[in-house]
Amino acid sequence: MQHILETTEDGSHTLYVPELDEHYHSTHGAIQESLHVYLEAGLHHCDKSEINLLEIGFGTGLNAFLTLLDTEKSGKTVKYTTLERYPVSITEAKMFNYSKLLDPSQEVKFIQLHSSPWEEWVEITPDFHLKKLQMDIKGLDKFQQETPFDVIYYDAFAPEKQPGMWTEEIFNRLYSLSNPGAVLTTYCAKGAVRRILQSAGYQVERLPGPPGKREILRAVK
């Protein structure tokens, strides 16, 4: 897919995909959206000291980078599994300004998130281990996970752009791959998505969204 680099309202970068007429993040602010939806509503809602996390949509690596930085402050350990069918290039990754805005000393680690090998565990820091899987969401049917997940970042493109990413079958599978009490967060608060999550067994709540978005969803097993 073709990508066009754009700057969002909080100064952080996102990518625009002309083929889908879709952005990777909110144009109102990529960093503030990721912090609000995935860390504050998701990661920080889990009180475990060792967290097994699944991300659907590695994208620009922003969620992973923010999570890595968070572990250095919180002292928690995160094993971060992420799925991405169409990875961005290293050249593109080097253009993103996330480390410049958040912590310039962490640029090497941000690039390592993108340059590390796929399909295997990589220790980025002692408290952040990364496993990237280049696979379609449908591959979840064959996904073998020894340790159930505690947190899920669901960051796929919008349902109207990729409806196959928002099916009952997918959320049923995610539910089965999760620990009791596991939390799933997503920026998408559409009624149809909320009902699918509820049908899968989740307790779903609407939360206030980041700037430019009224609501987000948090689902707890």
Secondary structure as UniProt FT lines:
FT   STRAND          4..7
FT   TURN            9..10
FT   STRAND          13..17
FT   TURN            18..21
FT   STRAND          22..23
FT   TURN            27..28
FT   HELIX           30..34
FT   HELIX           35..40
FT   TURN            41..42
FT   HELIX           43..45
FT   STRAND          50..56
FT   TURN            59..60
FT   HELIX           62..74
FT   STRAND          77..83
FT   HELIX           90..93
FT   TURN            94..95
FT   HELIX           98..102
FT   HELIX           104..106
FT   HELIX           107..115
FT   STRAND          121..125
FT   TURN            126..127
FT   STRAND          128..133
FT   HELIX           137..142
FT   STRAND          149..154
FT   TURN            159..161
FT   HELIX           163..165
FT   HELIX           168..176
FT   STRAND          178..186
FT   HELIX           191..200
FT   STRAND          203..208
FT   TURN            211..212
FT   STRAND          215..220
//
